[in-house]
Amino acid sequence: MTGSATVSISYPPSAQTLTGGGSYCPGGTGVPVGLGASDNGAVYQLYNGSTPVGSAVTGTGTGFNFGTYTTVGTYMVTGVSTSGCKDTMPGNVAITAIHCPLHIP
């Protein structure tokens, strides 16, 4: 036989911890949602349930915030490694609205 074959192994992005979430007062600024760390070059997408939220963010090897949100729900993140493997980051964060007393100065 002649010729050769190239075999490569592709890995998903490393499992990273979601940060943020919590409760906010309606009419307030909301709460941040982020990722505690990231793989350099991996692309991360935030979801509220099954709906993508905002733009995908490319990892730089450090943590980052996706932004501040007021939409109630359960947020999760998927990541796609530079080799194209996709995985869901473990865990999620929730955003809830709470009744806040009216503040009159």
Phi, psi and omega per residue, in radians:
M1 nan 2.613 3.056
T2 -2.171 2.924 3.110
G3 1.711 3.127 3.135
S4 -2.604 2.858 3.101
A5 -2.202 2.488 3.073
T6 -1.855 2.227 3.126
V7 -2.020 2.259 3.083
S8 -2.290 2.658 3.123
I9 -1.957 2.239 3.123
S10 -1.846 2.427 -3.133
Y11 -2.087 2.536 3.029
P12 -1.278 2.951 3.071
P13 -1.090 2.695 3.103
S14 -1.074 2.566 3.086
A15 -1.154 2.225 -3.124
Q16 -2.174 2.705 -3.099
T17 -1.585 2.278 3.035
L18 -1.300 2.576 -3.135
T19 -2.195 2.815 3.057
G20 1.540 -2.589 -3.019
G21 1.333 -3.091 3.125
G22 2.181 -2.789 -3.081
S23 -1.866 2.643 3.065
Y24 -2.523 2.805 3.086
C25 -1.525 2.242 3.076
P26 -0.909 2.391 -3.059
G27 1.579 -0.159 3.115
G28 -1.464 -3.011 -3.075
T29 -1.452 -0.213 -3.128
G30 1.619 -2.898 -3.103
V31 -2.309 2.593 3.141
P32 -1.354 2.683 3.000
V33 -2.301 2.300 -3.100
G34 -2.594 -2.998 3.112
L35 -2.202 2.290 -3.054
G36 -1.140 -0.457 3.118
A37 -2.764 2.990 3.125
S38 -2.645 2.746 3.030
D39 -1.530 2.375 3.137
N40 -1.042 2.125 3.101
G41 1.572 -0.276 3.090
A42 -1.232 2.662 -3.131
V43 -1.955 2.228 -3.064
Y44 -2.013 2.390 3.107
Q45 -2.164 2.276 3.076
L46 -1.520 2.474 3.100
Y47 -2.272 2.525 2.906
N48 -1.894 1.823 -2.976
G49 1.164 -2.162 3.127
S50 -1.781 0.111 -3.089
T51 -1.700 2.140 3.075
P52 -1.078 2.482 -3.125
V53 -2.123 2.129 3.100
G54 1.180 -2.903 -3.124
S55 -1.618 2.681 3.051
A56 -1.161 2.640 -3.117
V57 -2.116 2.336 3.098
T58 -1.533 2.248 -3.126
G59 -1.191 2.585 3.137
T60 -2.106 0.098 -3.079
G61 1.669 -0.073 3.119
T62 -2.187 3.043 3.078
G63 -1.340 2.909 3.124
F64 -2.808 2.868 3.035
N65 -1.816 2.434 3.018
F66 -1.364 -0.437 -3.114
G67 2.482 -2.987 3.137
T68 -1.937 2.335 -3.006
Y69 -2.260 2.617 3.094
T70 -2.103 -0.055 -3.139
T71 -1.383 2.124 -3.135
V72 -1.139 2.431 3.079
G73 2.785 -3.056 3.109
T74 -1.890 2.105 -3.050
Y75 -1.793 2.453 3.081
M76 -2.465 2.949 -3.067
V77 -2.324 2.410 2.955
T78 -1.926 2.675 3.097
G79 -2.294 2.540 3.065
V80 -2.119 2.122 -3.113
S81 -1.266 2.977 3.120
T82 -1.132 -0.351 3.099
S83 -1.554 -0.030 3.074
G84 1.673 0.030 3.116
C85 -1.409 2.344 -3.102
K86 -1.905 2.498 3.084
D87 -2.665 2.715 3.075
T88 -1.639 2.312 3.098
M89 -1.180 2.519 -3.098
P90 -1.201 2.543 3.074
G91 1.399 -3.121 3.127
N92 -2.760 2.994 3.032
V93 -2.253 2.596 -3.130
A94 -1.945 2.577 2.998
I95 -2.062 2.225 3.117
T96 -2.243 2.619 3.043
A97 -1.739 2.400 3.141
I98 -2.113 2.764 3.067
H99 -1.341 2.145 3.140
C100 -2.006 2.428 3.119
P101 -1.122 2.528 3.106
L102 -1.201 2.227 -3.137
H103 -1.805 2.030 3.117
I104 -2.007 2.043 -3.108
P105 -1.211 nan nan
